[in-house]
Amino acid sequence: MRTKLDIAVLGAGVVGAATARHIADRGGRVAVIDATGPSAGASGASDGAVSVASKKPGTLARLATASLLYTRQLATGGVLSHAFLPRPAWYFATRDAEEQALDALVAKLRAIDGPVQAFADGGSALLSGVGPTVRRIVEIRGEGHMTGYSATAAYLDHPGIERRWPEKVRAIDPDISGVTLTLDSGRVRARRVVVALGLGTPRLFPELPVRPRAGQLFVTDRGPVGRLPGALTAASYLIAKTEDPTRLPEPPVVIDPLATGQYLIGSSREEHGDPSRVDFDTMLALIRRAAKVWPALSERRVIRAFAGVRAATADGLPIVGPLPDAPNVIIATGFEGDGICLSALIGREVAQMALGDAPDAALAADLAALTPARFAAEPGRHQWAG
């Protein structure tokens, strides 16, 4: 056996990095193991919104609210002080169904009565510069922005975190006292293992219903004209959370201003896992709607188009918690675009689980809804190999 660890975290994305940071902060000996390196998956190809407004009502919206508050705490002279940026956001409607989605958004935020509020609700005059197709805008205050790669780098910046990449996990063998990992370089023994592998999860745990969902995005050149102070999001983005996005008459576009003076614009929701597939017709539909909504984009050039692939689940909720028949293996996967927002909170709570402590009592019911036990698993299975 090469090494003995307290905790091995599989996956150097934003959730795995946040978990490792919380373990290290409490003095645990932790290694992060990844086949490629930090932010190589969905964490490095996302819009970075730390958003409650975009979450489905119920469990996800409540957890996102708690995570936003905790993220703010970590950004106040803490680990996320250079990664998290508070900023407003606007949601717009150009047709009846989107206006209904805005009604539901306002009602949801009122019901939560948390740090995120619908500050203003009215016509296109609420945001100077929008196009004539915009019928209604809701301004949201209290949220923020945090790119996945910057948050991941911040979480991993701790001398107590051992970094192991590129290093592929070949097999996981849990027993009553710990877990043995078979890596390319040999075997590692850990007291517990956290699996934050995103789309790498099914290779080792095929019984967990994690599937790829791609989204296409593009980046513009820089320019001082027509600067947005926060993200501008179509209300159809909220509709796509619960309905088939391919049936929407227009793409659920998000126009996201970057600190560089560029715009990041996306994104589609496609049922495949090919990050190299950039479809011209899909990109053209996104570009056309974005330019209608924010005409200043007509003066910009597209300098990069790319696809990001998210890890989705069958029921739309992440999978977080110990495996029922292998409690030394803790799963934290399937966040599908919600990982950046939830990373601070989930990282803290998964670290609690990994160190043998109970989760926050106020979050227990919502965390229980994410348990891997909700999916049927092969009973008595104690070894997974890829």
Secondary structure, DSSP 4 states (H G I P E B T S, - for coil): --EEEEEEEE--SHHHHHHHHHHHHTT--EEEE-SS-TT-SGGGSS--EE-STTSPTTHHHHHHHHHHHHHHHHHSSSTTTTT-EE--EEEEESSHHHHHHHHHHHHHHHHHTSS-EEEEEESGGGSTT--TT--EEEEEES-EE--HHHHHHHHH--TTEEEE-S--EEEEEEETTEEEEEETTEEEEEEEEEE--GGGHHHH-TTS-EEEEEEEEEEE---STT--SSEEEETHHHHTTTS-GGGSSS---EEEE-TTS-EEEE---BS---TT---HHHHHHHHHHHHHHSGGGGG--EEEEEEEEEEEETTSS-EEEEETTEEEEEEEE--TT-HHHHHHHHHHHHHHHHTT-PPPGGGHHHHHTT-GGGS---TT---EE-
